[in-house]
Amino acid sequence: MRVLFAGTPAVAVPSLNALVEAGFDVVAVLTRPDAPIGRKRVLTPSPVAARAAELGIDVIRASRVDAEATARIAEAAPDVAAIVAYGGLVPPAALGIPRHGWVNLHFSLLPAWRGAAPVQRAVMAGDDITGAVTFQLEEGLDTGPVFGTLTETVGQEDTAGELLERLSRSGAVLLAQTLSAIQAGKASAVPQSGDVSLAPKLTLEDGRLNWTHPALAISRQARGVTPEPGAWTILGGQRVKLEPVRLRSDVDGLAPGAVSLHGKSVLVGTGSHAVELTRIQPAGKKMMSAADWARGLASLEGVVFE
């Protein structure tokens, strides 16, 4: 079966690998254009484009599926298209090209967390269970009928990045199994059912911690925005980046945002009990342990995060 694979970030690479390893004829890869990376803004292929080049697969670079991209997809003549975090909508003209349509691997238990940031939103919301599904792509936002489902427990210290990495590997297996079922004529998709929730793309502001919120909510938020866009706060009028905090229910009495040393631990007050800082990146400096940061200050007295 001829397969077009659409994807862009690193989390889509395991799926591309799985389809190749399963013996599918991946005739082309659709991915977003090369982007400037790092301080020197070096133009760099997407992780999917780089892997496709290693595999000798033709690459279609397009920021959106316009008429030119649609024509190249038609030239590839795929029987089915598999899409994993491509980063753009697929218009009806392109949806109709493969005879088996487009199969989307989405990292949530649809209809929960439809949108661009399902894993991040699930962690921020405190979900205990999440997962991934394969579904038939249609014009609506993640609304199509579901072929297959897997579940994954959200650990108490999981960051969105860690959880997404696990789901990218297990989801790749699910995607290959779904395409195998379609090839064998044994696939069936069932309509989505249940409560709908939305997972819009994260912005930088989603990473700003509000220290008046309860400790658990702050911990979930910090884990949900790690690694991107990252948790942060304001100190002395400058933005300070933070890695996920640890809950410390044994310490109370600190005002929200107030920083204090408790033994060897650097604590911050919240709307409930304190949290422990793990690593911090002051403006203009590298990420460091909270203990090293505290040692570099004359005193923590009067240090307050905003």
Disulfide bonds with the S-S distance in Angstrom:
none
